[in-house]
Amino acid sequence: MDNFSSFTANHQEVLFLETLRLERRRAERSRKSLLLALIQEKNPAGKQPSAHFTREILKALTALSATIRETDICGWYRDRSIYGLLFTEFSEASRSLVLDKLSAKIHRTLHETLCADDLFQIEVSFHFFPENQSGDNQSSPADRRLYPDLAARDDSAKFPHLIKRLIDVAGSFIALTLLSPLCAAIAIAIKCDSRGPILFKQTRVGQFGARFTFLKFRSMSTECDPRIHEDYVKRLIAGQGVKQSTAEGKETFKITQDPRVTNLGRFLRKTSLDELPQLWNVLRGEMSLVGPRPPIPYELEAYDAWHMRRLLEAKPGVTGLWQVMGRSRTTFDDMVRLDLHYARTWSLWLDIKILLQTPRAVISGEGAY
């Protein structure tokens, strides 16, 4: 296919970005990797290239297009300003080898087709999917170049997202004001119940992998082993038989008799009152009133590639579909599916419905331990 005559540049961009989205999905299912190479001007500052430079870069890109495999894809990533090459279907273990070979091929072709001055104006960047994730709090946020479809989706819904943010700010501020006497009473009770801080602070992972300090009322003793939860969560994500029975004979996917939880902490967890400080996270913009629950960094080590989409497609929230549709009675995979369904079908009305259903879920205590 002639990349410069079969379609207009705009049509090529739409086609290439849709192909990138579909290839991400294919990589999730096959557990293979893909590599996105982007070629662009250095610091173009949003300006269109000159006519001479455009003619020269098209010559170089035509030469590059002739060197890739039939199963690889090339086209405009951004209309006549960023060109993309998508290399698919290779193993995680071969990433370094693939990068070395493709980088050498691209740079060799550019050197052969561009003069020194034009070559100096070009930069090439490489982006792997799935991205390497670890429990290290210093790991980088998600590479947004791999998700242009999500950026386009958000750009097309700027006004509804602005309204959602206004609801978050107003709702969290009003709730914090009205519930301040209750929060003060809980703080006093925690101090009387056990030694330690009132608030439990923990690093969590927000949208696109951004880290933030997550707040809860402390419900555990301070002398506890965090590995109990870490081991349990990793088994839960892997689906390795962590279903337990409650005192009522119901099945749950959560630790029901956690020795680390204090007597008051069990009440706070059952009533979800331990979650109230997260309204401050909402006010700060780190969370929303409605959205997926933010994971702990070490959880990412056990995530499959498709699980990561719950961190990309929506900002984390205090409540969500999982909270009103079973909570700990659902498997981890089912929870992720609910998060992705929420992101795909999001609307302000859906947020309102979830917020209206949350008090009933809290009062019933179904799935809360």
C-alpha positions as CSV (number, residue, x, y, z in Angstrom):
1,M,0.0,0.0,0.0
2,D,1.3,3.5,-0.9
3,N,1.2,5.3,2.4
4,F,1.2,8.7,0.8
5,S,-1.3,8.4,-2.0
6,S,-3.9,5.8,-1.1
7,F,-5.4,7.9,1.7
8,T,-5.2,11.5,2.8
9,A,-2.9,12.1,5.8
10,N,-5.9,12.6,8.0
11,H,-7.5,9.3,7.0
12,Q,-4.2,7.6,7.5
13,E,-4.0,9.0,11.0
14,V,-7.4,7.6,11.9
15,L,-6.6,4.3,10.4
16,F,-3.2,4.0,12.1
17,L,-4.5,5.0,15.6
18,E,-7.3,2.5,15.3
19,T,-4.9,-0.2,14.3
20,L,-2.7,0.7,17.3
21,R,-5.7,0.3,19.6
22,L,-6.6,-3.1,18.1
23,E,-3.0,-4.3,18.2
24,R,-2.8,-3.4,21.9
25,R,-5.9,-5.6,22.5
26,R,-4.3,-8.4,20.4
27,A,-1.1,-8.1,22.5
28,E,-3.1,-8.4,25.7
29,R,-4.7,-11.7,24.5
30,S,-1.6,-13.2,23.0
31,R,0.8,-12.0,25.7
32,K,3.1,-10.9,23.0
33,S,4.8,-7.5,22.8
34,L,4.6,-4.7,20.2
35,L,6.9,-1.7,19.6
36,L,5.8,1.7,18.4
37,A,8.5,3.8,16.8
38,L,7.7,7.5,16.3
39,I,9.6,9.8,13.9
40,Q,9.2,13.6,14.2
41,E,10.9,16.9,14.2
42,K,12.9,18.0,17.2
43,N,10.9,20.6,19.1
44,P,8.5,21.6,16.2
45,A,6.5,23.8,18.7
46,G,3.3,22.9,16.8
47,K,4.5,24.4,13.5
48,Q,4.1,22.7,10.1
49,P,7.4,21.7,8.4
50,S,8.5,23.8,5.5
51,A,7.7,22.5,2.0
52,H,11.3,21.5,1.3
53,F,11.5,19.6,4.6
54,T,8.2,17.9,4.0
55,R,9.4,16.6,0.7
56,E,12.6,15.3,2.1
57,I,11.0,13.6,5.1
58,L,8.4,11.9,2.8
59,K,11.2,10.5,0.8
60,A,12.8,9.0,3.9
61,L,9.5,7.6,5.2
62,T,8.8,6.0,1.8
63,A,12.1,4.2,2.1
64,L,11.3,3.1,5.6
65,S,7.9,1.8,4.6
66,A,9.6,-0.5,2.1
67,T,11.9,-2.1,4.7
68,I,9.3,-3.4,7.2
69,R,7.5,-6.7,7.3
70,E,4.1,-7.2,5.7
71,T,2.7,-7.8,9.1
72,D,4.0,-4.5,10.5
73,I,2.1,-1.2,10.1
74,C,3.1,2.3,9.2
75,G,1.3,5.6,8.8
76,W,0.7,9.0,10.3
77,Y,0.5,9.0,14.1
78,R,-0.3,12.7,13.9
79,D,-1.3,14.5,10.8
80,R,1.9,15.1,8.7
81,S,4.0,15.9,11.9
82,I,4.6,12.5,13.6
83,Y,5.0,9.2,11.6
84,G,4.5,5.9,13.2
85,L,5.9,2.4,12.7
86,L,4.2,-0.5,14.5
87,F,6.1,-3.7,15.0
88,T,4.1,-6.6,16.4
89,E,4.2,-10.2,17.6
90,F,7.5,-10.7,19.4
91,S,8.2,-12.1,22.9
92,E,8.9,-10.2,26.0
93,A,12.3,-11.9,26.3
94,S,13.4,-10.6,22.8
95,R,12.6,-6.9,23.5
96,S,16.2,-5.8,23.7
97,L,17.2,-7.7,20.5
98,V,14.2,-6.3,18.6
99,L,14.9,-2.8,19.7
100,D,18.6,-3.0,18.7
101,K,17.8,-4.4,15.2
102,L,14.9,-2.0,14.5
103,S,16.7,1.0,15.8
104,A,19.7,0.2,13.6
105,K,17.5,-0.3,10.5
106,I,15.6,3.0,11.0
107,H,18.6,5.1,11.7
108,R,20.5,3.5,8.8
109,T,17.6,4.3,6.4
110,L,17.3,7.9,7.6
111,H,21.1,8.4,7.2
112,E,20.9,7.0,3.6
113,T,18.0,9.2,2.5
114,L,18.4,12.5,4.4
115,C,21.1,15.2,4.2
116,A,23.0,16.0,7.4
117,D,21.0,19.2,8.1
118,D,17.6,17.4,7.8
119,L,18.8,14.4,9.7
120,F,19.7,16.7,12.6
121,Q,16.1,17.9,12.8
122,I,14.7,14.3,13.2
123,E,14.2,12.4,16.4
124,V,13.1,8.8,16.8
125,S,11.5,7.4,19.9
126,F,10.5,3.8,20.8
127,H,7.6,2.7,23.0
128,F,7.0,-0.9,24.1
129,F,3.6,-2.4,25.0
130,P,2.9,-3.9,27.4
131,E,4.9,-1.5,29.6
132,N,7.1,-2.9,32.3
133,Q,5.4,-2.6,35.6
134,S,6.8,-3.1,39.1
135,G,5.9,-2.5,42.7
136,D,8.6,0.1,43.0
137,N,7.1,3.4,44.0
138,Q,9.6,5.2,41.7
139,S,8.4,3.4,38.5
140,S,7.4,5.8,35.7
141,P,3.8,6.7,34.9
142,A,2.2,5.1,31.8
143,D,3.6,6.1,28.4
144,R,0.8,8.1,27.0
145,R,2.1,7.9,23.5
146,L,0.8,4.3,23.4
147,Y,-2.8,5.5,24.1
148,P,-3.7,8.3,21.7
149,D,-7.2,6.9,21.5
150,L,-7.8,7.6,25.2
151,A,-6.5,11.2,24.7
152,A,-8.9,11.7,21.8
153,R,-11.8,10.2,23.8
154,D,-11.1,12.7,26.7
155,D,-10.8,15.6,24.3
156,S,-14.2,14.9,22.8
157,A,-15.8,14.9,26.3
158,K,-14.1,17.8,27.9
159,F,-17.3,19.5,29.1
160,P,-18.8,16.3,30.7
161,H,-15.5,15.7,32.4
162,L,-15.4,19.3,33.7
163,I,-18.9,18.8,35.1
164,K,-17.7,15.5,36.7
165,R,-14.8,17.4,38.3
166,L,-17.1,20.2,39.6
167,I,-19.4,17.5,41.2
168,D,-16.3,15.9,42.8
169,V,-15.1,19.2,44.3
170,A,-18.6,20.3,45.5
171,G,-19.6,16.8,46.7
172,S,-16.3,16.1,48.6
173,F,-16.3,19.6,50.2
174,I,-19.9,19.4,51.3
175,A,-19.4,15.9,52.6
176,L,-16.3,16.8,54.5
177,T,-18.0,19.8,56.1
178,L,-21.2,17.9,57.1
179,L,-19.4,14.8,58.3
180,S,-16.6,16.6,60.2
181,P,-18.3,15.9,63.6
182,L,-18.5,12.2,62.7
183,C,-14.8,12.2,61.6
184,A,-13.8,13.8,64.8
185,A,-15.7,11.2,66.8
186,I,-14.0,8.4,64.8
187,A,-10.6,10.0,65.4
188,I,-11.2,10.0,69.1
189,A,-12.4,6.4,69.1
190,I,-9.3,5.2,67.2
191,K,-7.0,6.9,69.7
192,C,-8.9,5.3,72.6
193,D,-9.0,1.8,70.9
194,S,-5.4,1.3,70.0
195,R,-2.0,3.0,69.9
196,G,-0.9,4.6,66.6
197,P,-1.8,7.3,64.1
198,I,-5.4,8.2,63.3
199,L,-4.9,8.1,59.6
200,F,-3.5,5.3,57.6
201,K,-1.4,6.6,54.7
202,Q,-0.4,4.4,51.8
203,T,1.0,5.0,48.3
204,R,-1.6,4.0,45.7
205,V,-1.5,4.1,41.9
206,G,-3.8,6.5,40.1
207,Q,-4.7,7.1,36.5
208,F,-1.9,6.5,34.0
209,G,0.2,5.2,36.8
210,A,0.6,8.4,38.8
211,R,1.4,7.8,42.5
212,F,-0.4,9.5,45.3
213,T,-0.8,9.3,49.1
214,F,-4.1,7.4,49.8
215,L,-5.9,8.2,53.1
216,K,-8.1,6.0,55.3
217,F,-8.9,5.9,59.0
218,R,-6.6,3.4,60.6
219,S,-8.3,0.0,61.1
220,M,-5.3,-2.1,61.9
221,S,-2.7,-2.4,64.7
222,T,0.6,-0.7,63.9
223,E,2.6,-3.9,64.6
224,C,1.3,-5.9,61.7
225,D,3.0,-7.8,58.9
226,P,2.1,-6.3,55.5
227,R,3.1,-9.5,53.7
228,I,-0.2,-11.1,54.8
229,H,-2.1,-8.8,52.5
230,E,0.5,-8.7,49.8
231,D,0.6,-12.5,49.5
232,Y,-3.2,-12.7,49.6
233,V,-3.7,-10.1,46.9
234,K,-1.3,-11.7,44.5
235,R,-3.0,-15.0,44.9
236,L,-6.4,-13.3,44.4
237,I,-5.2,-11.6,41.2
238,A,-3.8,-15.0,39.9
239,G,-7.1,-16.7,40.8
240,Q,-5.4,-19.3,43.0
241,G,-8.2,-20.5,45.3
242,V,-8.6,-17.7,47.8
243,K,-12.3,-17.9,48.2
244,Q,-13.4,-18.0,51.9
245,S,-16.6,-18.5,53.8
246,T,-18.1,-15.9,56.1
247,A,-19.8,-16.6,59.5
248,E,-23.1,-16.5,57.6
249,G,-21.9,-19.3,55.3
250,K,-21.5,-16.9,52.3
251,E,-18.5,-17.0,50.0
252,T,-16.1,-14.0,49.7
253,F,-12.9,-13.1,48.0
254,K,-11.4,-11.2,50.9
255,I,-9.8,-12.0,54.2
256,T,-12.7,-12.3,56.6
257,Q,-10.7,-12.9,59.9
258,D,-7.7,-10.7,59.5
259,P,-5.7,-10.8,62.8
260,R,-4.3,-7.4,62.0
261,V,-7.7,-5.6,62.2
262,T,-8.6,-3.9,65.5
263,N,-12.0,-4.3,67.1
264,L,-13.0,-0.8,66.1
265,G,-11.4,-1.4,62.7
266,R,-13.9,-4.2,62.0
267,F,-16.8,-1.9,62.6
268,L,-15.2,0.9,60.5
269,R,-14.6,-1.5,57.6
270,K,-18.1,-3.1,57.8
271,T,-19.7,0.3,57.6
272,S,-17.1,1.7,55.2
273,L,-16.5,4.6,57.5
274,D,-12.7,4.0,57.2
275,E,-13.0,5.4,53.6
276,L,-14.2,8.9,54.6
277,P,-10.7,10.5,54.5
278,Q,-10.6,9.7,50.8
279,L,-12.9,12.6,50.3
280,W,-9.7,14.7,50.8
281,N,-8.1,12.8,47.9
282,V,-11.1,13.7,45.8
283,L,-10.9,17.3,46.7
284,R,-7.2,17.3,45.7
285,G,-8.0,15.8,42.3
286,E,-6.2,12.5,42.9
287,M,-9.4,10.6,43.0
288,S,-13.0,11.0,41.9
289,L,-16.2,10.2,43.8
290,V,-16.9,7.4,41.3
291,G,-14.3,5.2,39.6
292,P,-12.2,2.1,39.9
293,R,-10.4,1.5,43.3
294,P,-6.7,2.5,43.2
295,P,-4.3,-0.4,43.6
296,I,-1.3,-0.7,45.8
297,P,2.0,-0.6,43.8
298,Y,2.9,-4.2,44.5
299,E,-0.4,-5.4,43.0
300,L,0.9,-4.4,39.6
301,E,3.5,-7.1,39.7
302,A,0.7,-9.7,39.5
303,Y,-1.4,-7.8,36.9
304,D,-2.0,-9.3,33.5
305,A,-1.6,-6.9,30.6
306,W,-5.4,-6.3,30.2
307,H,-5.7,-5.6,34.0
308,M,-3.7,-2.4,33.4
309,R,-6.5,-0.9,31.4
310,R,-8.4,-0.2,34.7
311,L,-5.6,2.3,35.5
312,L,-5.7,4.0,32.1
313,E,-9.3,4.4,31.2
314,A,-10.7,6.2,34.3
315,K,-9.6,8.1,37.4
316,P,-9.8,6.0,40.6
317,G,-12.8,6.6,42.8
318,V,-14.2,6.2,46.3
319,T,-17.1,4.2,45.0
320,G,-17.9,2.4,41.8
321,L,-19.7,-0.4,40.0
322,W,-17.7,-3.0,42.1
323,Q,-18.9,-1.5,45.3
324,V,-22.6,-1.5,44.4
325,M,-22.5,-4.9,42.6
326,G,-21.0,-7.4,45.0
327,R,-17.7,-6.0,46.3
328,S,-15.7,-8.9,47.8
329,R,-18.2,-11.4,46.4
330,T,-16.7,-11.0,42.9
331,T,-13.4,-12.4,41.6
332,F,-10.6,-10.0,40.7
333,D,-11.1,-10.5,36.9
334,D,-14.8,-9.7,37.3
335,M,-14.0,-6.6,39.3
336,V,-11.7,-5.5,36.4
337,R,-14.4,-6.2,33.9
338,L,-16.8,-4.0,35.9
339,D,-14.2,-1.2,35.9
340,L,-13.7,-1.4,32.2
341,H,-17.5,-1.5,31.6
342,Y,-17.8,1.7,33.7
343,A,-15.0,3.4,31.6
344,R,-16.6,2.3,28.3
345,T,-20.1,3.4,29.2
346,W,-19.3,6.4,31.4
347,S,-21.8,9.2,31.6
348,L,-22.7,11.7,34.3
349,W,-26.0,9.9,34.7
350,L,-24.1,6.6,35.4
351,D,-22.1,8.4,38.1
352,I,-25.3,9.7,39.7
353,K,-26.9,6.3,39.7
354,I,-23.8,4.7,41.4
355,L,-23.7,7.5,44.0
356,L,-27.4,6.9,44.7
357,Q,-26.9,3.2,45.1
358,T,-23.8,3.5,47.3
359,P,-25.6,4.3,50.6
360,R,-27.7,1.1,50.3
361,A,-24.5,-0.9,49.6
362,V,-22.9,0.6,52.7
363,I,-25.9,0.1,55.0
364,S,-26.3,-3.5,53.9
365,G,-22.6,-4.2,54.4
366,E,-22.7,-6.8,51.7
367,G,-19.1,-7.9,50.8
368,A,-17.5,-5.5,53.3
369,Y,-14.9,-7.0,55.8
